Amino acid sequence: MSNPHASPQALPPRLSWALGMVIGGTLAYCIGLQMLLEDQSLSSNMISSGLWRKVVGIFGGEIKANPAANALTAVVPFFRLLLINGTASIATWLAGAAWLSRKRGEEYVDSLAYWGWRGWPWLLLPFVWQILWLVSLGGTWNPFVTASTPFWLAISCAGWGATFFTLAAPLQESKNLDTTPPQRVPWALWLGIALFVGCFFTMNRQLYYGLQTPHGDSAMYEEHLWNLTHGKGFRSFLDYNTERQPPEFRLFLGEHIQVVHVLLLPVYLIWRSHLTLELCETLALASGALAVFFIGRRHSGSRRGAALLAGAYLLYFPLHFLDIEIDFKTFRPICFGVPAILFALDQWERGRVKTMLLLLAVALSAKEDYAMIIAPLGVWIALHRQAEADHTMPRKRLWWLGGCLALFGVLYLMLVIKFAIPLFRGGDVHYVRYFPEDLGATPGEMVRNVFMHPLRVAEYLFTPGNLLFAMYLLLPLGGLPLLSPTRLAVAAPLFGVLCLNQIARDTQHHFHAPLIPIIFWAAAASLTTTARFRPRWAFACALCTGLFFSIGPTGIAFWDPTSAFYWGRWYVPGERAEKFAEVIEQIPAESKVASTDFVHPRFTHYARSYDYSDYRPIVPDDTDYIVIDTRHRYSNIKLPSEVKEFRDSPQTWELLPDRTDGYFIVLRRRR
């Protein structure tokens, strides 16, 4: 691709070359788009089936059944596709050149040449993708090329847009000319943070009131705080041993060493609600944009460039999935480690080592996974070049500091996995089963096999799926983190572990959270005083990839009525939520309640809140009420006769009158 930030004194390309590039780029784009629209299996990676039908109709296409492939295909006339896209292409070329001519103070013809020659090569990417897809048909890499389809289209649009805005930007953006105080945050970034908090907290709030928030892995963390403030210990009644009566409850530390949400107690005592945790999590994630801005400002010397990278952070779709996961789990303590690590890195670059260490401790309290970031960060510090930070720490102290951090990170992780979690759990760590069985049944066996059988490990690491995982993390920033390989290497150990984990190799859950600060740290380090294109490129990539991958307001799926993630489907409480008010009225607050998921969070403030699901087949003997949600998406019980307690022990349980039109079943223990 041509360099969009070349010197303005350079001779512009010939207008005939630019015209040829506009025509060729438009033709190539239309060829790739036609192939994409005619195959629903390809389009389904980007848009819903309903939206695909509408888009095909806009271009005058016809949808047909393909019995051989058991799928739908479309016939899209190339002439109409070319007419619509060609008209838009020529119009943006001419109008964009007029804008550039006024901004740059140059001849209109020169602007036409610059804009056409540098912007339209990006439209060749969908055509390149088409060639790769055809070559890979029937091969091992075809699923990878197919799944990467949205990236090719997103990067094409991002490069085209970033080129234009780089050409339209002031010709001099250097550290020497930017006299703004380093800590002064642009109002546009404050606005972006406010929009992020407003949108995602509203979404979390609506999910909660609409009975869409699960208890397990979300609302149970609020139960920790409630129980802690009521003398019941740092536990959730979700996890209990039904072989003992009364039931034996385990401390949550048997799952993970996560205590960071205890720091929210002062706020929680004012507003004792699950939504307190949701708001704090969203605020914490959004605040990371400030750290990205400070780090980016330091490396780029440009307030505008740093703000664009911070904006890319807010648009980064893997960050959105930390706030609301693909399965609508909405709260995870691990998320608090993201801003903690980012601000720790900012403090390191300012030479404030004590503050950095304190923030690293906060991150470590968010989950033991952050030890796999702290240890390699210590190695990086030990090998650190002194001139890269504001402080002048002697080389010997750098070695001591880095070496101690690295050693501490390794020892802490060993202590947690080998002793702490098994102590509280009464057995090995539960997430060992997420890894391939032939790597070992215990953490010790897995570590030994990693070193003794490297080829076996390599087979699991170097796969198309793991490459796609890397693309999910890096391409929303246009690959900029790769330009700072030593910083990015800090994330390599944890990334390798996640690649071995059978359920963590995507960015739609929470496992990737510790990687995000390092990725943005590396991206910020790639910014320079002369690379004006890079921050705009990162912002445009985050925006365009989010269109296809985010389930938030920046994603197409959020606004598409035919999508599975349409806002009207999830964020508008329906009749089920309204009917639940009738259930609450029947159950005293001092009761012990066993309930199904999604309504379970509403009983955590009661005397006891037991889980009633396939995971807990036995209801504890001291249970007073059983509440079953018959309409939630995982419900297997629709009628009272299907409730085993009511069916097998009618002398013990009585069915309360149904006030909810069948939405809920409420059983009460007979006195």
Wavefront OBJ file of the C-alpha trace (Angstrom):
o trace
v 0.000 0.000 0.000
v 1.144 3.542 -0.650
v 2.266 5.762 2.212
v -0.500 8.256 3.093
v 1.760 10.390 5.255
v 4.398 11.141 2.638
v 5.906 14.598 2.506
v 3.542 17.206 1.036
v 6.439 18.499 -1.063
v 6.582 15.230 -3.015
v 5.284 15.364 -6.564
v 1.706 14.075 -6.795
v 1.085 10.947 -8.874
v -0.312 11.333 -12.338
v -4.039 11.844 -12.496
v -4.330 9.065 -15.075
v -2.725 6.628 -12.624
v -5.097 7.716 -9.885
v -8.094 7.304 -12.185
v -6.907 3.826 -13.126
v -6.536 2.925 -9.457
v -10.047 4.193 -8.666
v -11.522 2.154 -11.522
v -9.448 -0.937 -10.778
v -10.049 -0.787 -7.021
v -13.795 -0.354 -7.516
v -13.986 -3.278 -9.953
v -11.980 -5.528 -7.641
v -14.114 -4.542 -4.656
v -17.320 -5.315 -6.540
v -16.018 -8.714 -7.668
v -15.170 -9.668 -4.084
v -18.468 -8.290 -2.778
v -20.462 -10.199 -5.370
v -18.879 -13.479 -4.353
v -19.476 -12.676 -0.707
v -23.157 -11.884 -1.202
v -23.861 -14.887 -3.376
v -22.714 -17.369 -0.726
v -24.723 -17.227 2.502
v -22.147 -19.336 4.346
v -19.655 -16.507 3.793
v -22.079 -13.675 4.532
v -23.223 -15.335 7.749
v -19.813 -14.548 9.245
v -20.712 -10.855 9.082
v -24.471 -10.317 9.050
v -27.654 -12.171 9.920
v -29.626 -14.201 7.413
v -32.427 -11.628 7.421
v -30.088 -8.724 6.732
v -28.354 -10.755 4.036
v -31.680 -11.160 2.249
v -32.285 -7.402 2.408
v -28.840 -6.536 1.083
v -29.182 -9.010 -1.762
v -32.533 -7.412 -2.593
v -30.997 -3.914 -2.635
v -28.572 -5.044 -5.325
v -31.360 -6.691 -7.315
v -30.344 -10.238 -6.458
v -32.418 -13.403 -6.291
v -32.137 -16.022 -3.539
v -32.226 -19.690 -4.477
v -31.997 -22.975 -2.621
v -28.946 -25.167 -3.127
v -30.040 -28.721 -2.216
v -26.571 -30.145 -2.859
v -24.991 -27.906 -0.226
v -28.124 -27.765 1.967
v -27.833 -23.976 1.953
v -29.133 -20.841 0.285
v -27.332 -19.013 -2.481
v -28.037 -15.784 -4.321
v -27.595 -14.497 -7.830
v -26.515 -10.864 -7.693
v -26.316 -9.009 -11.033
v -22.829 -7.561 -11.357
v -23.941 -4.538 -13.375
v -26.237 -3.210 -10.646
v -23.634 -3.950 -7.991
v -21.055 -2.035 -10.032
v -23.470 0.817 -10.723
v -24.267 1.418 -7.056
v -20.734 0.972 -5.748
v -19.160 2.730 -8.721
v -21.368 5.773 -8.249
v -20.485 5.908 -4.552
v -16.798 5.425 -5.375
v -16.616 8.242 -7.928
v -18.690 10.552 -5.727
v -16.416 10.054 -2.698
v -13.325 10.487 -4.881
v -14.507 13.799 -6.309
v -16.017 15.146 -3.072
v -13.078 13.952 -0.985
v -10.606 15.614 -3.320
v -12.522 18.902 -3.019
v -12.276 18.710 0.777
v -8.576 17.824 0.647
v -7.869 20.636 -1.769
v -9.305 23.160 0.671
v -7.640 21.612 3.737
v -4.213 21.201 2.139
v -4.255 24.408 0.097
v -3.321 22.640 -3.126
v -4.723 22.304 -6.615
v -7.871 20.244 -7.015
v -6.204 18.036 -9.612
v -3.349 17.253 -7.230
v -5.832 16.296 -4.511
v -7.626 14.015 -6.961
v -4.323 12.321 -7.708
v -3.294 11.949 -4.051
v -6.675 10.698 -2.868
v -7.264 8.264 -5.740
v -3.763 6.788 -5.758
v -3.487 6.294 -2.009
v -7.055 5.499 -0.986
v -8.312 3.031 -3.567
v -5.565 0.366 -3.312
v -7.261 -0.632 -0.058
v -10.323 -1.736 -2.044
v -8.242 -4.499 -3.614
v -8.248 -6.485 -0.348
v -11.675 -8.188 -0.814
v -10.465 -9.374 -4.216
v -7.267 -10.751 -2.659
v -9.409 -12.507 -0.055
v -11.492 -14.038 -2.872
v -8.388 -15.532 -4.459
v -7.240 -16.967 -1.122
v -10.664 -18.443 -0.467
v -10.784 -20.129 -3.883
v -7.270 -21.517 -3.444
v -8.098 -22.887 0.018
v -11.318 -24.657 -1.016
v -11.394 -28.157 0.388
v -8.190 -27.595 2.343
v -7.313 -27.387 6.028
v -7.140 -23.608 5.958
v -10.489 -23.021 4.260
v -12.419 -22.685 7.578
v -9.831 -20.132 8.705
v -10.101 -18.059 5.509
v -13.898 -18.264 5.709
v -14.007 -17.175 9.358
v -11.640 -14.278 8.627
v -13.983 -12.858 5.981
v -15.156 -9.861 8.060
v -11.573 -8.764 8.670
v -10.807 -8.395 4.970
v -13.802 -6.165 4.401
v -13.262 -4.223 7.640
v -9.549 -3.613 7.009
v -10.333 -2.515 3.464
v -12.786 0.123 4.681
v -10.530 1.125 7.588
v -7.504 1.683 5.376
v -9.540 3.716 2.904
v -10.992 5.942 5.639
v -7.741 6.303 7.596
v -5.934 7.363 4.423
v -8.433 10.129 3.765
v -8.328 11.527 7.285
v -4.542 11.360 7.351
v -4.385 13.364 4.121
v -6.929 15.826 5.543
v -5.070 16.259 8.846
v -2.783 19.232 9.537
v 0.513 18.728 7.739
v 2.576 19.280 10.891
v 1.812 17.122 13.931
v 4.998 16.896 15.908
v 6.026 16.817 19.520
v 7.666 20.194 19.245
v 4.504 21.901 18.041
v 2.156 20.254 20.559
v 2.443 22.490 23.618
v -0.693 21.159 25.340
v -0.009 19.947 28.922
v 0.582 16.165 28.775
v -2.153 15.367 31.308
v -4.859 17.465 29.707
v -7.449 15.048 28.330
v -9.371 16.190 25.210
v -13.065 16.798 25.686
v -13.803 14.346 22.848
v -12.211 11.538 24.855
v -14.225 12.443 27.956
v -17.318 12.324 25.747
v -16.319 8.899 24.415
v -15.823 7.580 27.960
v -19.215 8.961 28.990
v -20.899 7.315 26.007
v -19.204 3.988 26.765
v -20.315 4.078 30.406
v -23.817 5.266 29.544
v -24.391 2.643 26.853
v -22.952 -0.391 28.602
v -24.364 0.350 32.037
v -27.792 0.881 30.503
v -27.468 -2.447 28.712
v -26.396 -4.191 31.930
v -29.243 -2.571 33.839
v -31.831 -3.657 31.278
v -30.503 -7.210 31.247
v -30.812 -7.326 35.033
v -34.354 -5.957 35.160
v -35.349 -8.155 32.231
v -34.229 -11.306 34.142
v -31.468 -11.983 31.613
v -28.510 -11.827 34.030
v -27.335 -15.277 35.166
v -26.366 -15.918 38.761
v -23.435 -18.191 38.084
v -20.312 -16.224 37.002
v -22.151 -12.882 37.278
v -24.531 -12.067 40.124
v -22.841 -14.466 42.536
v -20.104 -11.876 43.070
v -22.656 -9.485 44.529
v -23.766 -12.328 46.788
v -20.183 -12.492 48.086
v -20.442 -8.889 49.271
v -23.934 -9.336 50.698
v -22.936 -12.417 52.662
v -19.704 -10.800 53.798
v -21.559 -7.793 55.211
v -24.083 -10.095 56.922
v -21.630 -12.371 58.689
v -21.946 -15.285 56.263
v -18.409 -15.215 54.929
v -16.884 -14.636 51.522
v -19.025 -17.207 49.753
v -21.941 -17.775 47.467
v -24.590 -20.363 48.296
v -24.394 -21.366 44.652
v -21.608 -23.820 45.440
v -22.527 -26.363 48.114
v -22.039 -30.027 48.921
v -25.455 -31.720 48.999
v -24.023 -34.927 50.438
v -24.023 -33.243 53.829
v -27.046 -31.886 55.690
v -27.101 -29.081 56.462
v -25.271 -28.394 53.192
v -21.578 -27.576 53.326
v -20.548 -24.410 51.489
v -17.138 -23.730 50.053
v -15.421 -20.383 50.083
v -15.228 -18.821 46.650
v -11.425 -18.908 46.873
v -11.721 -22.546 45.877
v -12.608 -21.324 42.376
v -10.186 -18.436 41.853
v -8.131 -16.144 44.052
v -10.314 -13.140 43.263
v -10.928 -10.603 46.002
v -10.759 -7.317 44.095
v -14.518 -6.781 44.344
v -14.146 -6.512 48.136
v -12.648 -3.081 47.417
v -16.127 -2.042 46.254
v -17.588 -2.487 49.750
v -17.653 1.264 50.597
v -19.761 1.914 47.505
v -21.795 -1.247 47.991
v -22.789 -0.238 51.528
v -24.415 2.859 50.022
v -26.193 1.024 47.170
v -26.607 -2.682 47.976
v -27.404 -3.951 44.533
v -25.911 -6.077 41.814
v -26.056 -2.983 39.616
v -23.448 -1.345 41.872
v -20.938 -3.915 40.697
v -22.042 -3.523 37.090
v -21.574 0.253 37.209
v -18.159 -0.012 38.852
v -16.986 -2.563 36.305
v -18.082 -0.404 33.363
v -16.445 2.678 34.891
v -13.235 0.727 35.469
v -13.068 -0.564 31.904
v -13.799 2.890 30.487
v -11.141 4.511 32.681
v -8.510 2.433 30.901
v -8.886 4.853 27.980
v -7.235 7.543 30.132
v -4.181 5.360 30.736
v -3.996 4.565 27.016
v -4.129 8.291 26.290
v -1.333 9.112 28.750
v 0.913 6.343 27.405
v 0.129 7.204 23.787
v 0.732 10.921 24.408
v 4.141 10.127 25.843
v 5.225 7.979 22.899
v 3.675 9.934 20.041
v 4.099 13.466 21.344
v 0.673 14.125 19.846
v -2.466 14.781 21.832
v -4.607 13.988 18.805
v -2.820 10.706 18.072
v -3.069 9.586 21.700
v -6.772 10.453 21.796
v -7.379 8.408 18.637
v -5.675 5.380 20.187
v -7.733 5.859 23.357
v -10.830 6.038 21.158
v -9.749 2.770 19.532
v -9.621 1.288 23.038
v -13.257 2.252 23.639
v -14.255 0.809 20.243
v -12.176 -2.368 20.663
v -14.720 -5.187 20.444
v -12.750 -7.648 22.663
v -13.161 -5.019 25.419
v -16.928 -4.926 24.850
v -17.136 -8.662 25.526
v -15.545 -8.128 28.920
v -18.491 -5.958 29.941
v -21.152 -8.201 28.371
v -20.066 -11.647 27.228
v -21.515 -13.496 24.280
v -23.732 -15.489 26.683
v -24.739 -12.260 28.508
v -22.703 -12.851 31.627
v -22.184 -9.291 32.723
v -19.799 -9.103 35.671
v -16.316 -10.544 36.090
v -13.753 -9.354 38.678
v -10.992 -10.078 36.162
v -12.071 -6.931 34.289
v -10.719 -4.675 37.049
v -7.235 -5.883 36.240
v -7.354 -4.272 32.780
v -7.224 -0.623 33.949
v -4.988 -1.605 36.869
v -2.310 -2.965 34.519
v -2.702 -0.049 32.111
v -2.249 2.542 34.854
v 0.631 0.488 36.293
v 2.403 0.691 32.936
v 1.709 4.418 32.790
v 3.176 4.861 36.264
v 6.224 2.818 35.296
v 6.909 5.106 32.369
v 6.614 8.094 34.712
v 9.163 6.563 37.047
v 6.697 5.944 39.898
v 7.711 2.426 40.829
v 5.859 2.207 44.167
v 2.576 3.207 42.581
v 3.180 0.706 39.798
v 3.699 -2.100 42.317
v 0.513 -1.176 44.173
v -1.491 -1.268 40.936
v 0.038 -4.611 39.984
v -1.114 -5.956 43.348
v -4.646 -4.735 42.595
v -4.517 -6.503 39.228
v -3.319 -9.702 40.891
v -6.302 -9.572 43.260
v -8.573 -9.595 40.188
v -7.462 -13.114 39.238
v -4.390 -15.295 39.441
v -4.051 -15.117 35.636
v -2.374 -11.725 35.979
v 0.670 -13.461 37.480
v 1.362 -14.657 33.924
v 1.559 -10.991 32.898
v 3.567 -9.781 35.892
v 6.300 -12.424 35.532
v 7.203 -11.654 31.881
v 6.780 -7.933 32.603
v 9.497 -8.371 35.219
v 11.744 -9.927 32.570
v 11.034 -6.980 30.264
v 11.912 -4.501 33.023
v 15.149 -6.353 33.792
v 16.164 -6.042 30.149
v 14.691 -2.554 29.866
v 16.493 0.302 28.159
v 16.633 3.141 30.600
v 15.963 5.864 28.032
v 12.445 4.575 27.367
v 11.064 5.940 30.671
v 11.021 9.287 32.429
v 13.046 7.966 35.368
v 16.768 7.252 35.501
v 16.854 4.059 37.532
v 20.324 2.491 37.681
v 20.813 -0.676 35.676
v 21.411 -2.733 38.832
v 18.087 -1.638 40.309
v 16.324 -2.491 37.057
v 17.748 -5.991 37.257
v 16.679 -6.369 40.889
v 13.197 -4.959 40.317
v 12.556 -6.987 37.169
v 14.044 -10.150 38.580
v 11.983 -9.942 41.773
v 8.773 -9.324 39.808
v 9.471 -12.263 37.517
v 10.263 -14.580 40.415
v 7.266 -13.375 42.409
v 4.900 -13.925 39.478
v 6.076 -17.523 39.013
v 6.030 -18.377 42.719
v 2.618 -16.769 43.261
v 1.074 -18.748 40.415
v 2.608 -21.975 41.733
v 1.350 -21.224 45.246
v -2.183 -20.533 44.040
v -2.481 -23.547 41.746
v -0.625 -26.040 43.909
v -1.798 -25.064 47.381
v -4.321 -22.195 47.736
v -7.128 -23.283 45.396
v -6.864 -27.012 46.303
v -6.962 -26.032 49.980
v -10.232 -24.120 49.654
v -11.718 -26.476 47.083
v -10.751 -29.782 48.573
v -9.177 -30.959 45.313
v -7.303 -29.861 42.212
v -8.071 -26.651 40.349
v -11.232 -27.092 38.332
v -9.996 -25.551 35.096
v -7.416 -28.273 34.451
v -10.166 -30.126 32.595
v -10.305 -27.318 30.034
v -6.959 -28.455 28.586
v -6.254 -31.479 26.347
v -6.307 -34.709 28.341
v -3.005 -35.944 26.940
v -1.211 -32.954 28.464
v -1.928 -34.247 31.955
v -4.586 -34.492 34.655
v -2.896 -32.138 37.127
v -1.057 -28.807 36.806
v 2.233 -30.542 37.640
v 1.775 -33.142 34.910
v 0.891 -30.446 32.403
v 4.033 -28.427 33.155
v 6.203 -31.531 32.830
v 4.628 -32.509 29.521
v 5.069 -29.008 28.108
v 8.839 -29.330 28.571
v 9.169 -33.043 27.837
v 6.895 -33.150 24.764
v 7.281 -29.799 22.971
v 6.208 -31.197 19.594
v 2.899 -32.353 21.057
v 2.356 -28.895 22.523
v 3.285 -27.290 19.204
v 0.513 -29.276 17.500
v -2.000 -27.630 19.797
v -0.462 -24.152 19.506
v 0.084 -23.735 15.784
v -3.412 -24.178 14.435
v -5.707 -22.086 12.215
v -7.989 -21.524 15.210
v -5.220 -20.011 17.296
v -4.130 -17.814 14.400
v -7.697 -16.583 14.160
v -7.603 -15.898 17.920
v -4.505 -13.742 17.378
v -6.299 -11.882 14.587
v -9.233 -11.147 16.900
v -6.809 -9.482 19.297
v -4.475 -7.670 16.903
v -6.379 -6.730 13.747
v -8.851 -4.410 15.554
v -5.742 -2.249 16.051
v -4.449 -2.830 12.540
v -1.583 -4.980 13.796
v 0.156 -1.993 15.417
v 1.181 -3.976 18.550
v 3.424 -6.093 16.316
v 5.617 -3.009 15.769
v 6.696 -3.240 19.428
v 7.549 -6.955 19.634
v 9.379 -6.841 22.979
v 6.378 -5.342 24.746
v 3.966 -7.661 22.968
v 6.123 -10.611 24.059
v 5.027 -9.893 27.647
v 1.623 -11.298 26.669
v 3.084 -14.378 24.933
v 3.079 -16.837 27.903
v -0.565 -16.213 28.774
v -1.554 -16.212 25.107
v 0.091 -19.626 24.748
v -1.800 -20.972 27.760
v -5.087 -19.691 26.328
v -4.293 -21.344 23.001
v -4.002 -24.662 24.845
v -7.246 -24.026 26.725
v -10.104 -25.671 24.805
v -12.719 -23.055 25.743
v -10.686 -19.835 25.897
v -9.536 -19.351 22.311
v -11.813 -16.481 21.436
v -12.498 -12.927 22.535
v -16.195 -13.368 23.285
v -15.739 -14.296 26.936
v -13.341 -13.004 29.605
v -10.204 -15.124 29.449
v -8.330 -12.652 27.236
v -8.720 -9.739 29.680
v -5.077 -9.714 30.930
v -3.833 -9.533 27.326
v -5.600 -6.271 26.504
v -3.378 -3.888 28.547
v -0.215 -5.319 26.993
v -1.662 -5.128 23.490
v -2.496 -1.424 23.904
v 0.834 -0.727 25.595
v 2.600 -2.196 22.567
v 0.319 -0.286 20.195
v 1.044 2.992 22.016
v 4.782 2.358 21.754
v 4.414 2.050 17.967
v 3.199 5.642 17.720
v 5.869 8.133 16.693
v 6.008 11.858 16.028
v 6.141 11.239 12.265
v 3.749 8.301 11.823
v 0.561 10.338 11.479
v -1.251 7.475 9.782
v -0.963 4.940 12.626
v -3.368 6.352 15.244
v -6.012 6.989 12.576
v -5.439 3.495 11.243
v -5.920 1.976 14.701
v -9.098 3.989 15.315
v -10.563 3.086 11.910
v -9.732 -0.625 12.348
v -11.366 -0.708 15.782
v -14.453 1.006 14.393
v -14.796 -1.145 11.265
v -14.087 -4.515 12.893
v -16.557 -3.623 15.635
v -19.282 -3.296 13.008
v -19.089 -7.043 12.381
v -18.021 -8.428 15.767
v -19.366 -6.216 18.561
v -22.750 -7.000 20.098
v -22.878 -3.465 21.514
v -24.184 -0.280 19.879
v -21.176 -0.081 17.532
v -22.076 -3.446 15.975
v -24.505 -4.071 13.128
v -26.075 -6.953 15.058
v -27.233 -4.594 17.816
v -29.473 -2.683 15.377
v -30.510 -5.560 13.111
v -34.041 -6.782 14.020
v -33.282 -10.181 12.484
v -30.087 -10.649 14.485
v -29.791 -12.850 17.572
v -28.318 -9.845 19.428
v -30.912 -7.228 18.467
v -31.365 -4.679 21.263
v -35.144 -5.064 21.278
v -34.803 -8.767 22.013
v -32.607 -8.454 25.102
v -32.710 -4.954 26.519
v -36.456 -4.370 26.778
v -37.949 -6.186 29.818
v -40.930 -8.234 28.737
v -43.963 -9.860 30.313
v -41.823 -12.495 32.033
v -40.044 -9.823 34.065
v -43.340 -8.140 34.905
v -44.889 -11.399 36.111
v -41.962 -12.051 38.443
v -43.221 -9.286 40.746
v -46.081 -11.649 41.670
v -43.546 -14.264 42.780
v -41.562 -11.950 45.038
v -44.722 -10.940 46.908
v -45.331 -14.546 47.988
v -41.911 -15.207 49.551
v -40.786 -13.672 52.896
v -37.281 -12.204 53.029
v -36.236 -14.554 55.852
v -36.880 -17.634 53.665
v -34.399 -20.093 52.228
v -35.087 -20.324 48.513
v -33.924 -22.729 45.806
v -34.388 -21.171 42.372
v -33.393 -21.596 38.768
v -30.858 -19.388 37.076
v -31.754 -15.842 35.943
v -34.196 -15.439 38.852
v -31.601 -16.731 41.292
v -29.953 -13.245 41.580
v -33.197 -11.867 43.011
v -32.995 -14.161 46.061
v -29.375 -13.616 47.090
v -30.519 -11.151 49.789
v -32.721 -13.767 51.395
v -31.662 -16.050 54.263
v -30.278 -18.567 51.776
v -30.337 -18.719 47.986
v -29.772 -22.235 46.661
v -29.199 -23.189 43.055
v -31.926 -25.321 41.484
v -30.496 -26.721 38.274
v -29.119 -29.849 36.684
v -25.873 -29.145 38.515
v -27.607 -29.374 41.921
v -30.037 -32.305 41.708
v -30.765 -32.300 45.461
v -32.595 -29.512 47.247
v -31.208 -28.919 50.778
v -33.463 -30.069 53.619
v -33.842 -26.578 55.060
v -35.249 -25.111 51.821
v -38.530 -23.234 52.342
v -39.441 -22.392 48.742
v -38.622 -23.609 45.250
v -39.015 -21.114 42.408
v -38.785 -22.325 38.827
v -38.630 -20.037 35.820
v -40.328 -21.980 33.036
v -39.550 -19.524 30.229
v -35.854 -18.771 30.490
v -33.726 -19.979 27.594
v -32.258 -22.985 29.434
v -35.401 -24.151 31.205
v -36.243 -27.847 30.984
v -39.279 -27.654 33.277
v -42.564 -26.315 31.935
v -45.204 -27.914 34.183
v -45.511 -28.571 37.950
v -45.711 -32.304 37.270
v -42.160 -32.144 35.901
v -40.778 -30.886 39.226
v -39.324 -33.967 40.910
v -39.893 -32.663 44.463
v -43.573 -31.998 43.821
v -44.011 -35.214 41.861
v -42.190 -37.513 44.298
v -42.969 -35.821 47.639
v -46.407 -34.157 47.465
v -46.697 -34.602 51.222
v -43.677 -32.308 51.669
v -44.259 -29.674 48.989
v -47.371 -27.770 48.074
v -47.948 -25.857 44.856
v -48.868 -22.207 45.381
v -51.604 -20.714 43.197
v -50.263 -19.576 39.834
v -50.438 -15.788 39.505
v -48.031 -15.601 36.569
v -49.908 -17.343 33.723
v -47.459 -20.220 33.737
v -44.265 -18.172 33.658
v -43.183 -19.382 37.104
v -43.804 -22.363 39.373
v -43.620 -21.726 43.137
v -43.512 -24.577 45.659
v -43.640 -24.156 49.451
v -42.566 -26.647 52.063
v -45.558 -27.807 54.078
v -45.525 -26.910 57.738
l 1 2 3 4 5 6 7 8 9 10 11 12 13 14 15 16 17 18 19 20 21 22 23 24 25 26 27 28 29 30 31 32 33 34 35 36 37 38 39 40 41 42 43 44 45 46 47 48 49 50 51 52 53 54 55 56 57 58 59 60 61 62 63 64 65 66 67 68 69 70 71 72 73 74 75 76 77 78 79 80 81 82 83 84 85 86 87 88 89 90 91 92 93 94 95 96 97 98 99 100 101 102 103 104 105 106 107 108 109 110 111 112 113 114 115 116 117 118 119 120 121 122 123 124 125 126 127 128 129 130 131 132 133 134 135 136 137 138 139 140 141 142 143 144 145 146 147 148 149 150 151 152 153 154 155 156 157 158 159 160 161 162 163 164 165 166 167 168 169 170 171 172 173 174 175 176 177 178 179 180 181 182 183 184 185 186 187 188 189 190 191 192 193 194 195 196 197 198 199 200 201 202 203 204 205 206 207 208 209 210 211 212 213 214 215 216 217 218 219 220 221 222 223 224 225 226 227 228 229 230 231 232 233 234 235 236 237 238 239 240 241 242 243 244 245 246 247 248 249 250 251 252 253 254 255 256 257 258 259 260 261 262 263 264 265 266 267 268 269 270 271 272 273 274 275 276 277 278 279 280 281 282 283 284 285 286 287 288 289 290 291 292 293 294 295 296 297 298 299 300 301 302 303 304 305 306 307 308 309 310 311 312 313 314 315 316 317 318 319 320 321 322 323 324 325 326 327 328 329 330 331 332 333 334 335 336 337 338 339 340 341 342 343 344 345 346 347 348 349 350 351 352 353 354 355 356 357 358 359 360 361 362 363 364 365 366 367 368 369 370 371 372 373 374 375 376 377 378 379 380 381 382 383 384 385 386 387 388 389 390 391 392 393 394 395 396 397 398 399 400 401 402 403 404 405 406 407 408 409 410 411 412 413 414 415 416 417 418 419 420 421 422 423 424 425 426 427 428 429 430 431 432 433 434 435 436 437 438 439 440 441 442 443 444 445 446 447 448 449 450 451 452 453 454 455 456 457 458 459 460 461 462 463 464 465 466 467 468 469 470 471 472 473 474 475 476 477 478 479 480 481 482 483 484 485 486 487 488 489 490 491 492 493 494 495 496 497 498 499 500 501 502 503 504 505 506 507 508 509 510 511 512 513 514 515 516 517 518 519 520 521 522 523 524 525 526 527 528 529 530 531 532 533 534 535 536 537 538 539 540 541 542 543 544 545 546 547 548 549 550 551 552 553 554 555 556 557 558 559 560 561 562 563 564 565 566 567 568 569 570 571 572 573 574 575 576 577 578 579 580 581 582 583 584 585 586 587 588 589 590 591 592 593 594 595 596 597 598 599 600 601 602 603 604 605 606 607 608 609 610 611 612 613 614 615 616 617 618 619 620 621 622 623 624 625 626 627 628 629 630 631 632 633 634 635 636 637 638 639 640 641 642 643 644 645 646 647 648 649 650 651 652 653 654 655 656 657 658 659 660 661 662 663 664 665 666 667 668 669 670 671
